[in-house]
């Protein structure tokens, strides 16, 4: 059976060539992440064009995800590029400082830090490798004692233990970057550090205003702040999916809390018919090594078993020595984990009610195909909603989504267990069903004699109009 879990790969210096990118797509990349923390607007447009060209050569379509930088909650620069901080040393984080930093203190990119902290607060810098205790706030200077020292270099991030930094999720740069993302027709926009649904609603409004020709990007909320956890369901309702961004989240809530939160977030996303991406350090050792550690293999496999839609590679493909090998290893781990997973569809239907006709048809197709042991489920869909609903349940058979809309095809590239295909269908229902079967047989998804379930809407081509389920045996 083809791989169900999708792979998101970050584009960077290690993969920023047409040949390597095409090879990565052929090896299993479904979504390419453009990191808007680096590069100009034109750089991103050029990379998006390269992604589209590489996908076309590979004979497939991939989604493009524009990942916004978010607020720069970071220290400034040091005269020597870095300093070594000793335990017990005094260190000043000064929002008014203009000169380069030294072992006694440094300036701040995030000027609001003095307003956000008080004596006794714990600050975690450089992903929690450096810990400082706030002793006093004097004007724009935060006086601290180093609790856990080490090397601190230019522009490293700052987190407050337990959360509470007031930086807005969308900066002026992000608002400009949204315009660029819409200009290159990004399929998804990932919003960094949202605290609540309002942050996501604002991002959607900005996307809709900037979008050309009615293009609608999916919004992914990156769950990185402690404040986002109690607001998770509201954030989900305002988004199209979430990213379990385990780096900053772990710094704010503690490493030990993250595995349970990961499982909860993926489960909630599936229950709300949203997508989930699991990210951060999944194959970190492969930045330098040609094989992953056993712990990384288990990490990726457990995310798959949790039901994540996608697993994400960051520096591994952006700056690592083995971007192609990393994608191949990750694809193999996903397939092995899926093969071992439990397909108990009935349990996931308990207590569920469906108020919409199109959603009821989608669930009916799942239930019927599962109990008949069908080879596949086929959905003729305009928007992709039918395929999304089906993909929220672990049915153990591929879901082929046939759409006449390229934007829908690309967006569905992120949905777990969905194989989106572009196909113009006849406005006549019976002809359209025959066209769909022929397309699937041509792609190797069906063979003569195979049983399959197919859904569509009458009249054909109306979004949200799925109202028919048919069980067929391929000619």
C-alpha positions in Angstrom: 0.0 0.0 0.0 1.3 3.5 -0.8 2.5 5.7 2.1 -0.3 7.5 3.9 1.7 10.0 6.0 2.9 13.0 4.1 6.4 14.6 4.3 7.1 18.3 4.6 10.6 19.3 3.6 12.2 22.7 4.1 14.0 24.3 1.2 17.5 25.8 1.9 21.1 25.8 0.7 21.4 22.0 0.8 18.3 21.5 -1.4 18.1 24.7 -3.4 18.9 23.2 -6.8 16.4 21.9 -9.3 18.1 18.4 -9.5 18.2 17.8 -5.8 14.7 19.1 -5.3 13.2 17.0 -8.1 15.0 13.9 -6.6 13.5 14.7 -3.1 10.0 15.0 -4.6 10.4 11.7 -6.4 11.6 10.2 -3.0 8.5 11.2 -1.2 8.3 15.0 -0.5 4.6 16.1 -0.6 4.9 19.7 0.8 7.8 22.1 0.4 8.3 24.6 3.2 9.6 28.1 2.3 11.1 29.6 5.5 10.3 33.3 5.4 12.9 34.0 8.1 15.5 34.1 5.4 15.6 35.7 2.0 13.8 38.4 0.0 10.4 38.4 -1.6 11.9 37.7 -5.0 14.0 34.8 -3.5 10.8 33.2 -2.3 9.0 33.7 -5.7 12.0 32.2 -7.5 12.1 29.2 -5.2 8.3 28.7 -5.6 8.8 28.6 -9.4 11.6 26.1 -9.0 9.3 23.9 -6.8 6.5 24.0 -9.4 8.9 23.1 -12.2 10.6 20.3 -10.2 7.2 18.8 -9.4 6.1 18.9 -13.0 9.2 17.1 -14.1 8.6 14.5 -11.4 5.0 14.0 -12.7 3.2 15.1 -9.6 2.0 18.1 -7.6 3.3 19.3 -4.2 1.9 21.9 -1.9 4.0 25.0 -1.0 3.9 26.2 2.6 5.0 29.7 3.4 6.2 29.8 7.0 6.1 33.3 8.5 9.0 34.4 10.7 6.8 35.8 13.5 8.1 38.1 16.2 11.9 38.3 16.7 12.2 37.6 20.5 15.9 37.6 20.4 19.1 39.1 21.9 21.2 41.4 19.7 24.7 40.9 18.5 28.0 40.5 20.3 31.3 42.3 19.5 33.0 38.9 19.2 30.0 37.1 17.8 29.5 35.1 21.0 30.3 35.0 24.7 30.8 32.3 27.3 28.5 32.8 30.3 29.5 31.3 33.6 27.0 30.0 36.2 26.2 32.7 38.8 27.4 35.6 36.6 25.4 38.8 36.3 24.1 39.6 32.8 22.1 42.5 31.6 19.5 42.3 28.7 19.2 46.0 27.8 16.6 47.2 25.3 18.3 50.6 25.1 21.8 49.3 24.4 23.1 50.2 21.0 26.7 49.0 21.2 27.6 45.4 20.6 27.3 42.9 23.5 30.0 41.4 25.8 30.1 39.0 28.7 28.3 41.5 30.9 25.3 42.2 28.7 23.7 42.6 25.3 21.1 44.6 23.5 17.7 43.2 22.5 15.8 42.9 19.2 12.7 42.5 21.3 12.3 45.9 23.0 9.3 45.0 25.0 11.1 42.4 27.2 11.5 44.8 30.2 7.8 45.3 30.3 7.0 41.6 30.1 9.1 40.3 32.9 9.5 40.7 36.7 11.9 39.6 39.4 11.8 35.8 39.8 10.9 35.0 36.2 13.1 32.5 34.4 14.3 33.3 30.9 15.5 30.5 28.6 17.8 31.5 25.7 19.1 29.5 22.7 16.4 26.8 22.9 16.7 26.5 26.7 20.5 25.8 26.7 21.0 29.1 28.6 18.9 29.8 31.7 18.8 33.2 33.5 16.8 34.4 36.5 15.4 37.9 36.5 16.7 39.8 39.5 15.5 43.3 38.7 14.0 45.5 36.0 15.5 49.0 35.9 14.0 51.1 33.1 14.8 49.3 29.9 17.4 47.0 31.4 16.6 43.5 32.7 19.2 42.4 35.3 19.7 38.7 35.5 21.8 36.0 37.1 23.0 33.1 34.9 21.6 29.9 36.3 22.8 27.6 33.6 25.6 29.1 31.5 27.2 28.2 28.2 27.9 29.8 24.9 25.6 32.6 23.8 25.9 33.9 20.2 24.3 36.5 18.0 20.5 36.8 17.7 19.6 33.7 19.8 16.0 33.4 20.8 14.5 34.2 24.2 11.6 32.4 25.9 10.0 33.0 29.2 9.3 29.8 31.2 5.6 29.3 31.4 4.9 31.8 28.6 3.8 35.4 29.0 5.7 37.4 26.4 3.3 39.9 24.7 4.8 40.0 21.2 2.1 39.9 18.6 2.0 36.9 16.3 1.9 39.0 13.2 4.6 41.6 12.7 4.9 44.2 10.0 7.3 42.0 8.2 4.8 39.1 8.4 2.1 41.2 6.9 4.3 42.1 3.9 5.4 38.4 3.6 1.7 37.4 3.4 1.4 39.5 0.3 4.4 37.7 -1.2 3.0 34.3 -0.2 -0.3 35.1 -1.9 1.6 36.4 -5.0 3.4 33.1 -5.4 0.0 31.3 -4.6 1.2 29.5 -1.5 -1.1 26.6 -0.7 -0.6 27.0 3.0 0.6 29.8 5.3 2.1 28.8 8.6 1.6 31.5 11.4 4.3 31.5 14.1 3.5 32.0 17.8 -0.3 32.5 17.6 -1.8 32.9 21.1 -5.4 32.7 20.3 -8.0 32.4 17.5 -7.9 36.2 16.9 -4.3 35.9 15.6 -5.4 33.3 13.1 -8.5 35.3 12.1 -6.3 38.3 11.4 -4.0 36.2 9.3 -6.9 34.9 7.3 -8.2 38.4 6.6 -4.8 39.5 5.4 -4.5 36.5 3.2 -7.9 37.0 1.7 -7.3 40.6 0.9 -3.9 39.9 -0.7 -5.0 36.8 -2.6 -5.2 36.9 -6.4 -8.3 35.7 -8.3 -10.0 34.3 -5.3 -7.1 32.1 -4.3 -7.6 30.7 -0.7 -4.6 29.4 1.2 -4.9 27.0 4.1 -3.8 28.4 7.4 -1.5 26.4 9.8 -1.2 27.6 13.4 2.2 26.8 14.8 1.7 25.8 18.4 4.8 27.3 20.1 3.5 29.3 23.1 2.3 28.1 26.4 -0.6 30.5 26.1 -1.8 28.6 23.0 -2.5 25.4 24.9 -5.7 26.4 26.7 -6.8 28.1 23.5 -6.1 25.1 21.3 -9.7 24.3 20.3 -10.5 27.9 19.5 -7.3 28.2 17.5 -8.2 25.0 15.6 -11.6 26.3 14.7 -10.0 29.4 13.2 -7.3 27.5 11.3 -7.1 24.7 8.7 -4.5 22.8 10.7 -1.9 23.0 13.4 1.8 22.4 13.5 3.2 20.7 16.7 6.2 23.0 16.8 8.1 21.1 19.5 11.1 23.4 19.8 9.8 26.7 21.3 6.9 24.9 22.9 9.3 22.6 24.8 11.3 25.5 26.1 8.1 27.2 27.4 6.3 24.2 28.9 9.2 21.9 29.6 10.5 18.9 27.5 8.6 16.3 29.5 5.2 17.9 28.8 5.6 17.8 25.0 4.9 14.1 24.1 1.5 14.1 25.8 0.7 17.5 24.3 1.7 16.1 20.8 -0.8 13.3 21.1 -3.5 15.5 22.4 -3.0 18.1 19.6 -3.1 15.5 16.8 -6.2 13.8 18.3 -8.0 17.2 18.6 -7.0 18.2 15.1 -8.5 14.9 13.7 -11.7 15.4 15.7 -12.1 18.9 14.4 -11.5 17.8 10.7 -8.2 19.7 10.6 -4.7 18.6 9.6 -1.7 18.1 11.9 2.0 18.5 11.2 4.6 17.2 13.6 7.8 19.1 13.5 11.2 19.9 15.1 14.3 17.6 15.3 12.6 14.6 13.8 15.7 13.4 12.0 18.2 16.0 13.5 21.2 13.7 13.5 20.9 13.3 9.7 22.1 16.9 9.3 25.6 15.4 9.7 25.0 11.6 9.5 23.7 9.4 6.7 21.5 7.4 9.0 19.1 8.4 11.8 19.4 7.4 15.4 17.0 4.7 16.7 15.4 7.3 19.0 14.6 9.4 15.9 13.1 6.4 14.1 10.9 5.8 17.1 9.9 9.5 17.2 8.8 9.6 13.6 7.0 6.2 13.9 5.2 7.3 17.0 3.9 10.5 15.3 2.6 8.3 12.5 0.9 6.0 15.0 -0.6 9.1 16.7 -2.3 9.9 13.4 -0.3 12.9 12.3 -1.0 14.0 8.7 2.6 14.9 8.1 6.1 14.8 9.6 8.4 17.7 8.9 12.1 18.1 8.1 13.7 21.5 8.8 17.5 21.9 8.9 17.8 18.2 7.8 16.9 19.2 4.2 17.6 22.9 4.4 21.2 22.8 5.5 22.1 19.1 6.1 24.6 17.0 4.3 22.1 14.3 3.3 18.8 15.9 2.3 17.8 13.2 -0.2 18.8 10.3 2.1 16.8 11.9 4.9 13.6 12.0 2.8 14.1 8.3 1.8 14.7 7.2 5.4 11.7 9.2 6.7 9.4 7.7 3.9 10.5 4.2 4.9 9.9 4.7 8.6 6.4 6.1 7.8 5.5 3.1 5.7 6.7 0.6 8.3 4.8 2.3 11.0 1.6 2.5 8.9 1.9 -1.2 8.1 1.8 -2.0 11.9 -1.0 0.4 12.8 -4.4 -0.7 13.9 -7.3 -0.1 11.5 -10.3 -0.1 13.8 -12.7 2.1 11.9 -15.8 1.2 13.9 -14.3 2.6 17.2 -13.7 6.0 15.6 -17.3 6.2 14.6 -18.7 5.6 18.1 -20.7 8.7 19.2 -20.3 10.6 16.0 -23.2 12.4 14.3 -23.2 14.0 10.9 -25.5 17.0 10.2 -24.4 17.6 6.5 -25.4 15.4 3.5 -21.9 15.6 1.9 -20.2 14.7 5.2 -22.6 11.8 5.8 -21.9 10.5 2.3 -18.2 10.7 2.9 -18.5 8.7 6.2 -20.9 6.2 4.5 -18.2 5.6 1.9 -15.6 4.9 4.5 -17.8 2.6 6.5 -19.0 0.6 3.5 -15.6 0.3 1.8 -14.0 -0.8 5.1 -16.6 -3.6 5.8 -16.6 -4.8 2.2 -12.8 -4.9 2.0 -12.7 -2.6 -1.0 -9.4 -1.9 -2.7 -9.9 1.9 -2.7 -12.1 4.8 -2.1 -12.6 7.4 -4.9 -13.9 10.9 -4.3 -14.8 13.3 -7.1 -14.4 16.6 -5.3 -14.1 20.3 -6.1 -12.9 21.8 -2.9 -11.3 18.6 -1.3 -13.6 18.6 1.7 -14.9 15.1 1.1 -11.3 13.8 0.9 -10.4 15.7 4.1 -13.3 14.2 6.1 -12.5 10.7 4.9 -8.8 11.2 5.8 -9.6 11.8 9.4 -10.2 8.1 9.9 -7.7 5.3 9.6 -9.4 3.2 7.0 -6.5 1.1 5.8 -7.0 1.7 2.1 -6.0 4.6 -0.2 -8.3 7.5 -0.8 -8.1 8.8 -4.4 -9.3 12.4 -4.7 -10.1 13.5 -8.3 -10.5 17.2 -8.8 -10.6 19.6 -11.8 -9.1 22.3 -9.6 -5.3 22.5 -9.4 -5.4 24.5 -6.2 -7.5 21.8 -4.5 -5.1 19.1 -5.8 -2.1 20.9 -4.3 -3.9 21.6 -0.9 -4.9 17.9 -0.6 -1.2 16.9 -0.9 -1.0 17.5 2.9 -4.0 15.2 3.8 -3.1 11.9 5.3 -3.8 8.9 3.1 -5.2 11.1 0.2 -3.8 10.8 -3.3 -5.0 13.8 -5.2 -5.2 13.7 -9.0 -6.1 16.4 -11.5 -8.9 15.3 -13.8 -11.5 17.2 -15.8 -14.7 15.2 -15.6 -17.8 15.2 -17.7 -20.9 17.0 -16.5 -22.7 13.7 -17.1 -22.6 11.5 -14.0 -22.2 8.1 -15.6 -19.6 9.3 -18.0 -17.7 11.0 -15.1 -17.7 7.7 -13.1 -16.3 5.8 -16.1 -13.6 8.5 -16.6 -12.6 8.2 -12.9 -12.3 4.4 -13.1 -10.2 4.6 -16.2 -7.9 7.2 -14.6 -7.4 5.0 -11.6 -6.7 1.9 -13.6 -4.2 3.9 -15.7 -2.4 5.0 -12.5 -2.3 1.4 -11.1 -4.7 2.2 -8.3 -7.3 -0.2 -9.5 -7.2 -3.5 -11.5 -10.0 -5.3 -13.3 -12.3 -7.0 -10.7 -11.3 -4.7 -7.8 -14.1 -3.5 -5.6 -14.2 0.3 -4.8 -16.4 3.0 -3.4 -16.9 6.2 -5.3 -18.6 9.5 -4.2 -19.7 12.5 -6.3 -22.3 15.2 -6.4 -25.3 15.8 -8.6 -25.3 18.2 -10.4 -21.6 17.6 -11.2 -19.1 20.3 -10.4 -20.9 22.1 -7.5 -18.6 22.6 -4.4 -20.2 21.1 -1.3 -22.6 19.0 -3.4 -21.4 15.4 -2.7 -24.7 13.5 -2.4 -24.1 10.1 -4.0 -22.2 6.9 -3.0 -21.8 4.0 -5.4 -20.1 0.7 -4.9 -18.4 -0.5 -8.1 -16.4 -3.4 -9.4 -13.7 -2.3 -11.9 -14.2 -3.6 -15.5 
